[in-house]
Amino acid sequence: MINNSPILIAGATGTNGRMLTARLASAGYFVRALVRNSHSAQALAQPNVQLFEGDLNDPASIESAFENVSRAFIATAMVPYTVELFQNFFDAAKKTTGAHIVKFSALGAGEGAQSVIQQQHTESDNALIESGLPYTILRPNSFYQNMLWSAESIRETGQFYLPFGEAKQSLVDVRDLTEVAVQAFTDTAHQGKIYELT
């Protein structure tokens, strides 16, 4: 049976948020898509999707977005103040409904994190865990879909170029990540868990 309370999606216009919004809406869930500008986010509009204007930099707008929300997802671009954006979201959840948070993190976050992105996710993962909110943390590696950014050079040279030296990297399809996030929302057995996804 579908829980009809809204599922809040922060980062709804990003690659993962957009796909998760569409997947949940098509399955009959009501989605509240947190967007900075509803006019530029019209591609998300469909039955079961409410475009809700707000900004992770504006705690009051996030608190409004949590009205009647028992489940929420967050993915955000990596910027110097990313940890603060995540913290604003967690604080709003805690101050309002205490929603179950599904957070996109990164493979390699946690003890021994080396890159800036991994360190930011380590700090924001820990903030979520310590918040007392129910949570599920998903730690994927890079997405196959990111290869589309290099489609032209791949087509022209027949090669992939990444700044990794001799390192190897696993990739994961955003469609698979979406299915994992849906399961995290629909089965309470995933609360309190951290999953590495490759």
N, C-alpha and C positions, 0 to 999 in steps of 0.2 A: 504494500500500500504506500502511495506517494505522500510524503509530508508536504502539505501545501504552503508552509511558511516560505518566504522568499529565501533563496540562496544568493548571498551577496558576492559579486565577483569584482574584486579590485584588480585593475590591469586588464579590463575587459577588451580593450582595443589592441592589445598585444597579441602575438602569435598564439600563445597558450590560452590566454583569457578569451579570445575571440572563438577559438575552437571549443573550449569548455562551455561557453555561453550557448553556442548553437547546439551542442550535444545534449546539454541538460534541458534546454527548451524543447527540443524535438522529442525528448523522452517524457514530456509532460510536467517537468518541474517549472516553477515560477522563478525566474532569474531577475535579480536587481543588478544591473550593470552599472558600476560606478565609473563615470566618465567625466572628464574635465569640461567637455563641450558636447552637448547632445546633438547639435547640428552637424558636427563633423563625425559623429558616431552613428549616423543613420543606417549604415550598413549592418549594424547589429539589430536593428528594429525588426521584430517578428512577434507573432503571438507568444505569450508567456514571458516576454522580455520587457522590463521597465528600464528605460534609460534614466539614470539618477545622477544629476550633476553634483560633483564633489571633487575634492582634491586632498591627496594624502598629506599635503602641507597645511591643510586647514582642519584641525581636529573637530571643530563644531560641525563641519559638513559631513565628516565621517560618522560622527555620533548620530546624526539624522538618518544616514543611510542604514544604520543598524536597526531601525525600528522594526519590530516583529521578526528579526532575523535570528535563526538558531544555528545556521551554518554559513561559513564565509570562506572565500578563497582569496589569496593574495599572491601576486607575482608583480614585481616592479623592475623597472630599468635600473641598472647599476650606475649610480652617481656618487659623488663624494659623501652625500648625506643620506644614502640609502637606509642605513640602520635607523635613522630618525624617522623615515617614512614608515618603516615596518613598526617601529615603536608606537607611532601615532595610531596606527591601525589596531594594534593590540590593546592600547589604552582605551580606545573608543569601544572596543568589544567588551572589555572588562567593566567599563563604566555603565554600559547599557544592558545588553542581553546575556553576556557571558557565552557567546556563540562558540561553537566548535570551529577552529581555524585550520584550514588546509593551506599550508605554506609551501611554495616552491622555493627550494634552496638550491644547492649545487653539489655535485659529486666532489668529494675532497674536503667539504666543510667538516668542522669538528676538530678534535685534537690533531695538531700537526699541520693545520691548514697553512698553505704557503702563499698562494696568490692573494691579491687584494680582494678579488671577488669571493674567494673561499673564506677569507677572514671576515668580510662583511656578513656573509651568510652564517658563519659560526656565531658571531655576536648576536645577530637577529634571531637565529635558531634558539640560542640560549635565553634570550629575552622572552621568547614565546613559551619555552618550557618553564621558566621561572615565574611567568605571569599567573599561573594557576588555571589558565583557560584549557579546556579540552583541545587537543591539537593532533594533527597528523603532518609530519614533515616529509616532503618528497625531494630527494636529492638526485636529479637527473644529470647526465653529462650533456654535452652539446647536442643540438638537434639536427637531424638530417635536413630539415627545412632550411637551416642556415646556409647550406651549400648552394641554395638558389641565388644567394647574393653574388656568388662567383660563377654563375652559369655561363656568362659570356666568355670569361677567360678559360674555363674548362672546355667549352665548345671549341675555342680557337686553338688551344694548345694540347688538349687531350690529357691534361694533368691538373691535379689539385695542389694548391699552394696554401700552406698554413704556417704560422710562425712558431713551429714546435721543434725545430731541429730534428733530432732522431727520435723524439718522443712518439708514442703511440696514443691514439685516442679512440675510445668507443663512441658511438653515436646512438641516438634514440629518436624514434619517430614521435612527433608531437601528438599524433592520433593515439598512440599507446599511452602517453602520459595522461591524456584526457580520460581514457578509460580507467586508469588507476585513480585519478582524482574523483571520478564518479563513484567508484567503489568506496573510497574513503568517506564520501558523504552519505552513502546508503547503508553502511555496515559499521555499527559502533565498535566492532572488534578492532578496527584500525585506529581508534583513539589512543593517544600516548605512544604511537609508533613512529619510527623513522625508517624510511625505505630508500635504499640506493637503487637507482633505475638506470639500466644500460641496455 
